[in-house]
Amino acid sequence: MEKTKKFMLQESEIPKQWYNVMADMPTMPKPLLNPQTREALKPIEMEGLFAKELVKQEFSAEKWIDIPEQVRELYKMYRPTPLVRAYALEKALDTPAKIFYKNESVSPVGSHKLNTALAQAYYNSKQGITRLTTETGAGQWGSAMSIACNYFGLELDVFMVKQSYEQKPYRKFVIGSYGGKVHASPSSLTNYGRKVLQEDPGNRGSLGMAISEAVEMAVTKENTRYTLGSVLNHVLLHQTIIGLEAEKQMEMAGEFPDKVIACFGGGSNFSGISFPFLRHQLEGNKKVTLIAAEPSACPKLTKGKLEYDFGDTAGMTPLIPMYTLGHDFQPEQIHAAGLRYHGGGQIVSQLKSDGFIESCAIEQAETFRAGLLFAKTEGIIPAPESTHAIAATIREALKAREAGKSEVLLFNLSGHGMLDMASYEEYI
Ligand SMILES: *Cc1c(COP(=O)(O)O)cnc(C)c1O
């Protein structure tokens, strides 16, 4: 019988609602705290920073949330994305495991980030906001916000970690091509940036610092709001489009995954692919193992402590109950810049603490080896972030071989690495 490699949905099958795991969690996460009063944060306190509708979603425990028609229309640019059976990779590993991956690298910016960027730009524009600010590490999130702002006629200021701004210039040009403005962070545009530069003029920046600058600009400029590409509940919510599609596609393949695997930066692509499958377990029907693949250089779920911590370096955000390495943790300069965030977010951390999520930490060399094997077998050069998911999947496939056990593995290919060739060159 001919083997099916790609499982494709029709545009009409793009989900009409996102899935909110909060509705099914056995233990509710602890609340976010106002850093000054240390009292539970109220939605209204977040409305100066984020669009109202996004704040509502941040606090919502409603199980299904409608995807606005305009957002769904824009999703059609690149969705539904393919679900692929990785026969060639299976063969190279000589494993009895069945390996599937959801290919989010087909979006115009090459990663899953556009799934939430479009939604965030939409809700802000609907509210009459005219300018958005954000930060970006390697530039994936900035690129996604830039295309999204372009579609909704919003101005965008992106604070890009100086290290990447200088060493990885291409995404800076991608952001510019769609009309976004890019500033190397720390910058002289904000009080916080000026303070950092005064104390340390050669500072190379970090994601936490860039967040501090973007937040400061959002609260001090008129009609401006801030957007974040990961960590927060509303971001994870929007990303469930990945797993909801994958759920239908796995059905087409006649399988349900034993293990769902994704790389973990702030948890958005991990939650996006895995929560719709976890739903079946929380509803009491099926069992699934979720594995978050972290870099050894920044292992917040594997080695961090569960406690209240800030989302940024300067300590301007609410306090978040999460697994964290500390908000002033400065990870090594690994190539997977998108995985260098210090904390695991509210929902993922609660689920991890309740035993629903496993994690593993992987050295950079192993991830590049995995990325190159994937490129040679499946043909796609993966983003350095995504190579962590591939490496973790390979570990599981080899364990299955040793145990002589047929297992169904599903991982998320969060992005491609075509703009990260300098990283591959260094590794090779
Ligand atoms: C940003 C990014 C990540 C990490 O972010 P999460 O919120 O953990 O998903 C992973 N892969 C790619 C390609 C990214 O752009």
The ligand as an SDF file (V2000), in Angstrom:
LIG
                    3D

 15 15  0  0  0  0  0  0  0  0999 V2000
   10.4340   32.0440   19.5840 C   0  0  0  0  0  0  0  0  0  0  0  0
   10.6840   30.6990   19.0830 C   0  0  0  0  0  0  0  0  0  0  0  0
   10.7040   29.5930   19.9420 C   0  0  0  0  0  0  0  0  0  0  0  0
   10.5810   29.6990   21.4360 C   0  0  0  0  0  0  0  0  0  0  0  0
    9.4390   30.2830   21.9180 O   0  0  0  0  0  0  0  0  0  0  0  0
    8.2400   29.4710   22.5990 P   0  0  0  0  0  0  0  0  0  0  0  0
    7.3480   30.5120   23.1020 O   0  0  0  0  0  0  0  0  0  0  0  0
    8.8290   28.6260   23.6800 O   0  0  0  0  0  0  0  0  0  0  0  0
    7.6320   28.6540   21.5350 O   0  0  0  0  0  0  0  0  0  0  0  0
   10.8840   28.3480   19.3890 C   0  0  0  0  0  0  0  0  0  0  0  0
   11.0530   28.1720   18.0660 N   0  0  0  0  0  0  0  0  0  0  0  0
   11.0370   29.2060   17.2000 C   0  0  0  0  0  0  0  0  0  0  0  0
   11.2360   28.9510   15.7470 C   0  0  0  0  0  0  0  0  0  0  0  0
   10.8430   30.5000   17.6800 C   0  0  0  0  0  0  0  0  0  0  0  0
   10.8060   31.5240   16.8320 O   0  0  0  0  0  0  0  0  0  0  0  0
  1  2  1  0
  2  3  1  0
  2 14  2  0
  3  4  1  0
  3 10  2  0
  4  5  1  0
  5  6  1  0
  6  7  2  0
  6  8  1  0
  6  9  1  0
 10 11  1  0
 11 12  2  0
 12 13  1  0
 12 14  1  0
 14 15  1  0
M  END
$$$$
